Amino acid sequence: MAAPTLVLFRRDLRVGDHPALTAAMRAGPAVGLYVLDDSADGRPLGGAARWWLRHGLTRLSSRLEAIGVPLLLCRGEQNAEVLRVAAALGAGGVFWNRRYTPWGVDADTALKAELRRLGVTAESFAAAYLREPWEVKTRQGGWFKVFTPFHKASLALGEPSAPLPEPSPQTLPPIPLAGEALADWHLLPTRPDWAGGLRETWPAAEGAAEARLAHFLDAAAAAYATGRDRPDRDGTSALSPYLAFGEISPRQVWHATRHAADAEPALAAGAEAFLRQLVWRDFGAHLLYHTPTLAERPFQERFEAFPWAEDPAALQAWQEGRTGYPWIDAGMRQLWQTGRMHNRVRMGAASFLTKHLLLPWQAGEAWFWDTLVDADPAQNIANWQWVAGCGADAAPYFRIFNPITQGAKFDPSGAYRRRWQPEAQSYAPGAAGIPPLVDHK
């Protein structure tokens, strides 16, 4: 039997449109590997993301098994584990899809060099975004700091490449190595089990990403341009966690949306607005790739000396949905219950933390990292800096998302408020019987 090719999975837990997997299966028998490495995202996964990973790996293992590819699981430092497993299997090659975070680029560059030094083929592929961060360039050959010209330049490159089909099944190769059991990783909370709301919100079945996309295109895409701002409606795709963990690729989403809009002209405006958000996702990766310090420092250096407050009690009240502003508190409760918060409310919650409470954006970003199922290194950082006013193409530092009028405008019937903070009779401060932390002026 030919030497197997090892496929390293990270945030690409799928079999369709997976260039590394497709190439490995063409080369001969393929073996999948997932390494639980606390440094893979620059820090350990948050609790909600660990819950998602548990189910995502279960789905991936099942889909790989259906095409004859075993999945090995192990814990430790990624590069050391890949080298160990490759040697134990006698692998002729190790393939993976590229990462673009500064820590990911450094680790993968070192891994590729070491594998090649050992005589093992090492290949990486583009799969995480519509465009790789260096593909979209200014006329001078530089990188973009403002989204609108980035969006135009990205579209000018033409349609993203078509997604790859799911590979044809292979004969399951023998594996002279035992991986770890997923249950032994204890990714699910037990004492206490706080994940009941997550289980109710996110189906664990295979094909959930594809089903959600189909539902969105059928039921909400036509009105997306305006419906995306209404948390009281099912107006968004809810694909963010599936994209964050790579259970569906942006190319798959892009081309499915294009196909649906071509077949139904009424979807055109909503489809364009939705596809713009996929390019916004690319923009976050573009910024972090070209600004490696973005995770720790503000994009705009003048904010280095900003006198952020230090108020643990106020931070905890914000985290627990006790600010006294029902728009904010409803969103924070939705986040804790479901691992997700509607984007319009996210912006308001982030603005309240940084503009009303004057607490540092890093504190909010860390909380979102721990509680969001769709926590994404580039998106979380770039979006928090955008709202705080210190990021690239940021909202002006003096712009404040009004925590009273936003609720009245985007939840006029009060349906969202009644679901997540039923004790509040309106969006007025203190309407839920919680004294406002600060006055809105």
C-alpha positions in Angstrom: 0.0 0.0 0.0 1.2 3.5 -0.8 2.3 5.7 2.1 -0.6 7.6 3.5 -1.0 11.3 3.3 -2.0 13.0 6.6 -4.6 15.8 6.4 -4.4 18.3 9.3 -7.8 19.7 10.1 -8.2 23.0 12.0 -11.1 25.4 11.4 -12.1 23.5 8.3 -14.3 20.7 9.7 -15.9 19.6 6.4 -15.3 17.3 3.5 -16.7 19.3 0.6 -14.6 22.2 -0.8 -11.7 21.0 1.2 -8.6 21.3 -1.1 -6.2 19.6 1.3 -8.4 16.6 1.7 -9.2 16.3 -2.0 -5.5 16.5 -2.9 -4.5 13.9 -0.3 -7.1 11.4 -1.5 -5.9 11.9 -5.0 -2.4 11.1 -3.9 -3.4 7.8 -2.2 -4.9 6.8 1.1 -5.7 9.8 3.4 -5.8 9.9 7.2 -7.3 12.9 9.0 -5.8 14.4 12.1 -7.1 17.0 14.5 -4.8 18.4 17.3 -6.4 20.1 20.2 -3.7 22.8 20.8 -4.5 25.6 23.2 -2.2 27.9 21.2 -3.8 27.3 17.9 -5.9 30.5 18.0 -3.4 32.4 20.1 -5.2 31.4 23.3 -7.4 28.5 24.4 -10.9 28.2 23.0 -13.7 29.8 25.0 -16.3 27.6 26.6 -19.0 28.0 24.0 -16.5 27.3 21.2 -15.4 24.2 23.0 -19.0 23.0 23.1 -19.3 23.7 19.3 -16.0 21.9 18.6 -17.2 18.8 20.3 -20.2 18.5 18.0 -18.3 19.7 15.0 -15.7 17.0 15.3 -18.4 14.4 15.8 -20.0 15.5 12.5 -16.6 15.6 10.8 -15.7 12.1 11.9 -19.0 10.7 10.6 -18.6 12.3 7.2 -15.0 11.2 6.9 -15.9 7.7 7.8 -18.5 7.7 5.0 -15.7 8.3 2.5 -13.2 5.9 4.0 -11.0 8.4 5.9 -10.2 7.8 9.5 -9.8 10.7 11.9 -7.2 10.6 14.6 -7.5 12.9 17.6 -4.7 14.1 19.9 -3.8 16.8 22.3 -0.6 18.9 22.5 1.5 21.4 20.6 0.4 21.1 16.9 3.7 20.8 15.2 5.1 18.3 17.6 2.0 16.1 17.3 1.9 16.3 13.5 5.6 15.2 13.3 4.9 12.4 15.8 1.9 11.1 14.0 3.4 11.4 10.6 6.4 9.4 11.7 4.3 6.7 13.3 2.2 6.3 10.1 5.1 6.5 7.8 3.3 9.3 6.0 4.6 10.4 2.7 2.9 13.8 2.9 1.1 16.2 5.3 -1.5 18.5 3.7 -3.5 21.3 5.3 -5.5 24.4 4.5 -3.8 27.7 5.3 -4.2 29.9 8.4 -3.6 33.6 8.3 -3.3 34.7 11.9 0.2 35.8 12.9 0.6 32.9 15.2 -0.9 30.4 12.7 1.4 31.6 9.9 4.5 31.3 12.1 3.6 27.8 13.3 2.7 26.5 9.8 5.8 27.9 8.2 7.9 26.2 10.8 6.0 22.9 10.3 6.4 23.0 6.5 10.1 23.6 6.8 10.6 20.8 9.3 8.6 18.3 7.3 10.5 19.0 4.1 13.8 18.7 6.0 12.7 15.2 7.0 11.8 14.4 3.4 8.0 14.5 3.9 5.9 16.3 1.3 4.2 19.3 2.9 1.6 21.2 1.0 -0.9 23.9 2.0 -4.0 25.2 0.3 -6.4 28.1 0.2 -9.8 27.3 1.7 -10.8 29.7 4.5 -11.8 32.8 2.6 -13.0 34.0 -0.7 -9.6 35.5 -1.3 -6.3 35.1 0.5 -5.3 38.2 2.5 -2.5 39.1 0.0 -4.7 38.7 -3.1 -6.7 41.9 -2.8 -4.3 44.9 -3.4 -4.5 48.6 -3.8 -3.4 50.1 -7.1 0.0 50.7 -5.5 0.3 47.0 -4.6 -0.4 47.6 -0.9 -3.1 46.5 1.5 -6.4 48.1 2.4 -7.3 49.9 5.6 -10.8 50.9 4.5 -13.6 48.4 3.6 -15.4 50.0 0.7 -12.4 50.1 -1.6 -11.4 46.6 -0.4 -14.8 45.4 -1.4 -14.6 47.0 -4.8 -11.2 45.6 -5.4 -12.3 42.1 -4.3 -15.2 42.1 -6.7 -13.0 43.4 -9.5 -11.0 40.1 -9.3 -14.1 38.3 -10.5 -16.2 35.5 -9.0 -14.4 33.4 -6.4 -13.4 29.9 -7.6 -16.1 27.3 -7.6 -16.2 25.0 -4.5 -14.7 21.6 -4.8 -17.1 18.6 -4.7 -16.9 16.1 -1.9 -14.2 13.5 -2.7 -15.1 10.0 -3.9 -14.8 7.3 -1.2 -11.6 5.4 -0.7 -10.9 2.1 1.0 -10.4 2.7 4.7 -6.6 2.3 5.3 -5.2 0.4 8.3 -4.0 2.6 11.1 -1.1 1.4 13.3 -1.8 4.1 15.8 -4.6 4.8 18.3 -5.9 8.3 18.7 -7.6 9.8 21.7 -11.3 9.5 22.4 -13.2 12.7 21.9 -15.1 12.2 25.1 -11.8 12.3 27.0 -11.3 15.9 26.0 -14.3 17.0 28.3 -15.3 19.8 25.9 -18.9 19.8 27.1 -19.8 21.5 30.4 -21.0 19.2 33.2 -20.9 20.9 36.6 -22.8 23.1 36.0 -24.2 22.2 32.6 -24.8 25.6 31.2 -25.3 24.5 27.6 -29.0 23.8 27.6 -29.8 26.9 25.5 -27.0 26.0 23.1 -28.5 22.6 22.5 -31.9 24.0 21.9 -30.5 26.6 19.4 -28.1 24.6 17.4 -29.0 21.3 15.8 -26.3 18.6 16.3 -27.3 16.6 13.2 -25.1 16.3 10.2 -25.9 18.7 7.3 -27.0 21.4 9.7 -24.9 24.1 7.9 -26.3 23.2 4.5 -29.9 23.1 5.9 -29.5 26.5 7.5 -28.2 28.0 4.2 -31.1 26.5 2.3 -33.6 27.8 4.8 -32.0 31.3 4.6 -32.1 31.4 0.8 -35.7 30.2 0.8 -37.1 32.3 3.6 -35.0 35.4 4.4 -32.5 36.2 1.7 -34.9 38.4 -0.3 -35.4 40.8 2.5 -31.9 40.5 4.0 -30.8 44.1 3.1 -33.3 45.4 5.7 -34.2 42.3 7.6 -30.6 41.8 8.8 -31.1 44.7 11.3 -34.2 43.2 12.9 -33.4 41.0 15.9 -37.2 40.3 16.2 -37.2 38.4 12.9 -35.4 35.4 11.5 -33.7 37.7 9.0 -30.1 36.5 9.0 -28.3 33.3 7.9 -27.1 32.2 11.3 -24.2 30.6 9.5 -21.4 32.4 11.5 -20.5 29.4 13.7 -20.5 27.1 10.7 -18.2 29.5 8.9 -16.0 30.0 12.0 -15.3 26.3 12.3 -15.3 25.7 8.6 -18.2 23.3 8.5 -19.2 25.2 5.4 -16.9 27.2 3.2 -17.4 30.8 2.1 -17.1 29.7 -1.5 -19.9 27.2 -1.0 -22.1 29.9 0.5 -21.2 32.5 -2.2 -22.0 30.2 -5.1 -25.1 28.8 -3.6 -26.4 32.4 -3.0 -25.4 33.4 -6.6 -27.2 30.3 -8.0 -30.4 31.1 -5.9 -30.4 34.7 -7.0 -29.9 33.8 -10.7 -32.9 31.4 -10.4 -35.0 34.0 -8.5 -34.5 37.6 -9.5 -36.4 38.8 -6.4 -33.4 37.7 -4.3 -30.9 39.9 -6.1 -30.8 42.9 -3.7 -30.8 40.7 -0.6 -28.2 38.4 -2.1 -25.8 41.3 -2.9 -26.1 42.6 0.7 -25.4 39.2 2.1 -22.4 38.5 -0.1 -21.0 41.9 1.0 -20.9 40.4 4.5 -18.7 37.5 3.2 -16.3 40.1 1.8 -16.4 41.9 5.2 -15.3 38.6 6.8 -12.4 38.5 4.3 -11.5 42.1 5.3 -11.1 41.1 9.0 -8.6 38.4 8.0 -6.9 40.9 5.6 -6.4 43.3 8.5 -5.1 40.8 11.0 -2.7 39.3 8.4 -1.2 42.7 7.6 -1.3 44.0 11.2 0.0 41.2 13.4 -0.3 43.5 16.5 -4.0 43.9 16.1 -4.8 41.3 18.7 -3.1 43.4 21.4 -2.9 47.0 20.3 -5.4 49.4 18.7 -5.1 49.8 14.9 -5.0 53.6 15.5 -2.0 54.3 17.6 -3.4 57.5 19.1 -5.7 55.2 21.2 -2.7 53.7 23.0 -3.0 56.4 25.7 -6.8 56.4 26.0 -7.8 56.5 29.7 -10.0 53.4 29.9 -11.8 52.9 33.1 -11.2 50.0 35.5 -14.5 48.9 37.0 -14.9 45.2 37.6 -18.4 45.6 39.0 -19.6 47.4 35.9 -18.0 44.8 33.6 -19.7 42.0 35.5 -23.1 43.8 35.3 -22.6 44.2 31.5 -21.6 40.5 31.2 -24.7 39.4 33.1 -27.2 41.7 31.4 -27.7 44.0 34.4 -26.9 47.4 32.9 -30.4 48.7 33.3 -30.8 49.2 29.5 -33.2 46.5 28.1 -31.7 46.7 24.6 -28.2 45.8 26.0 -29.4 43.4 28.7 -31.6 41.4 26.3 -28.6 41.0 24.0 -26.3 39.8 26.7 -28.9 37.3 27.9 -29.3 36.0 24.3 -25.6 35.6 24.2 -25.4 33.6 27.4 -28.4 31.4 26.5 -27.6 30.7 22.9 -23.9 31.5 22.3 -24.9 34.0 19.7 -26.1 37.6 19.7 -27.8 39.4 16.8 -25.3 41.6 15.0 -27.3 44.8 15.4 -27.5 44.2 19.2 -23.8 43.1 19.3 -22.9 46.6 18.0 -25.0 48.2 20.7 -23.6 46.0 23.5 -20.0 46.7 22.3 -20.7 50.5 22.0 -22.3 50.5 25.5 -19.2 48.9 27.1 -16.7 51.2 25.4 -18.6 54.4 25.1 -21.0 54.5 28.0 -18.9 52.5 30.6 -15.5 53.5 29.1 -14.3 50.0 29.7 -11.5 48.7 27.3 -12.6 46.9 24.2 -10.2 44.1 25.1 -12.4 43.2 28.1 -15.5 42.9 25.9 -13.6 41.0 23.2 -12.4 38.5 25.8 -16.0 37.9 27.0 -17.3 37.4 23.5 -14.4 35.0 22.9 -15.5 32.9 25.8 -19.3 33.0 25.2 -19.8 33.1 21.4 -20.1 29.8 19.4 -18.9 31.8 16.4 -15.8 33.3 18.1 -13.3 33.9 15.3 -9.9 35.4 15.9 -9.9 37.9 13.1 -13.6 38.9 13.3 -13.8 39.3 17.0 -10.8 41.6 17.2 -11.5 43.7 14.1 -15.2 44.2 14.9 -14.5 45.2 18.5 -11.9 47.8 17.5 -14.4 49.0 14.8 -17.1 49.7 17.3 -14.7 51.2 19.9 -13.5 53.7 17.2 -9.8 52.6 17.4 -9.8 50.1 14.5 -9.5 50.2 10.7 -12.3 52.0 8.9 -13.8 52.4 12.4 -17.0 54.2 13.4 -15.9 57.6 14.7 -14.8 57.4 18.3 -17.6 59.9 19.2 -20.3 57.8 17.5 -22.5 56.1 20.1 -25.2 53.5 19.4 -28.1 54.8 21.4 -29.3 52.0 23.7 -32.8 53.4 23.9 -33.7 54.4 20.3 -32.0 51.4 18.8 -34.4 49.1 20.5 -37.4 51.2 19.5 -36.2 51.3 15.9 -35.1 47.8 15.3 -37.6 45.9 17.6 -40.7 48.1 17.2 -43.1 45.4 18.4 -40.9 44.5 21.4 -40.8 40.8 20.4 -37.0 40.6 20.9 -37.3 42.3 24.3 -40.1 40.1 25.5 -38.2 37.0 24.6 -34.9 37.9 26.3 -36.0 40.3 29.0 -39.8 39.9 29.5 -39.8 41.9 32.7 -39.0 45.1 30.7 -42.2 46.8 29.4 -40.2 49.1 27.1 -36.7 50.1 26.1 -36.6 52.9 28.6 -33.7 52.8 31.1 -34.7 51.0 34.3 -37.8 49.5 32.6 -36.9 46.0 33.9 -36.5 47.3 37.5 -32.7 47.4 37.2 -31.2 50.8 38.0 -29.2 52.1 35.0 -25.4 51.8 35.5 -25.0 55.2 33.8 -27.1 57.9 32.4 -27.4 58.1 28.6 -26.7 61.7 27.5 
